[in-house]
Amino acid sequence: MKTQLEAACKLYNTLLHAEQEEYEENKRTMSMNELRQLALDLRKQNKEFQALHSQVAQQVADRFYEARQRFFEGLANKPKKAYISNIGVGISAKSHDRTGRQPAKSRPNGRATERLCCLGLEMPVL
């Protein structure tokens, strides 16, 4: 597991370096498909990257692409969803108490559950 994580980190950094070189030479950035293909090619050529499955290598490329897009759109270091701006947003006072929990409700099997809206979890009421 540790070697796979290290390989994924090195692949990400290699993609970053390749992207920087591409921009310096051709004044253009790579598309998602180009990054995915490069990740697969690097995996074939480098024994260290072969510790990763091909789908994982492509996911690393996808994450790099999305991070780069968010950076250039000015969204880096910001939550991906705007509705998570602060605690309590989206909680109606009528249907929730101060803890963010909905009142217990009965399920078809007769067991009551509480819904934690902030996390989207349902927990049985004991």
N, C-alpha and C positions, 0 to 999 in steps of 0.2 A: 504494500500500500504506500509506504513512504517513497519507494523508488518511482511509483507511478505519479505521485504528487510532484516529486522533483522533476520528472520528465515533462509533466504538463506545464510546470512553471518555466522550464527551459524552452519548451516549444513556444509558449506565449511570448517570451522575450526574444526568441529567434524571429517570430512573426513581426514583432515590433521593429526589430533591426532591419528586416527585409522591407518593411513598409517605409521606414525612414530612408533607406537607400533608393527605393523606387521613386520616392518623392524628390530626392535630391537630383537624381539623374533625369527623370522624365516629367517632373512637376505634376504628377497625378498620383492618386491613391488607388489601391487595389480594391476590386469589388469583393463581395462576400464569396462568390464562386471561385475567384482567383485565390483568395486566402485559404479556402477549404482545400483546393487542389494543391496548393503549396504545402499545407500541413500534411497531406497524404504523401506527397513526394518526399518531404523531409523525413517522414516516418519510414519510408522505404529505404532511404539512403543512410540513416543514422541508426545504429544498433540500440542506442540508448532510448530513442523515441519508439522503438518497436515494443517496449514494455506497455505502451498504450494501445488499446484497440482502435481501429480506424474511426469508429463513430466518436470515440472520445477525442481523438485528434481533431475531428471536424467540429466538435462542440467547443474546443479551445479556440479554434479559428472564429467560430460564431461569436463567442464571448468577447474576443478581441475586437471584432468588427463592431459589435454593439457598444462596447466601451468607447471606441474611437468616435462613433457617431454621436454618442451622448456628450463626449468632450467637446466636439465641434459645435453642437447645438447649445452649449452652455448649460447642460444638465448634469454635468459630472458632480459627484458628491451630493446629489439631491435624491430624495426618494423617487422611485419609479412611478408611483401612483400618487397623485395630488391629494387624494382623500385621506392620506395618512399624515396630515400636516400637524395635528396635535391630538392629544388624548381626549376622547369624548365626542369627536366630530361624528355625526351620523347617528348619535344616540338620542332618541326622543325621550323626554322626561316622563311621558305617559306610559311608555312600555318598558322602561328600564329603571333600575334603582341606581344609586350613586356608584356602585361598584362596576357598572357597565353590564350587569347581568339582566337578562329578561326574566320575568316571573316564571316560576316552574310551570311547565305545561305537561299535560298527559299525552303519552304516545299510544298508538294502537295496541301495544302489548300491555298497557296499564301502568307502565313505569314512568315516573315523572323525570324530566330532564331540565337542565338550565342551559341556556345558550350564552356563551361568552362572545359577545359581538365583536370585540376588538380582535379576537383570535379566530373567530369562526368555528369554535369548538362547542360540542354539546357534551355535557357531563351529567351522569346520573345523580339525582338528588338522593342522598342517603338518609 
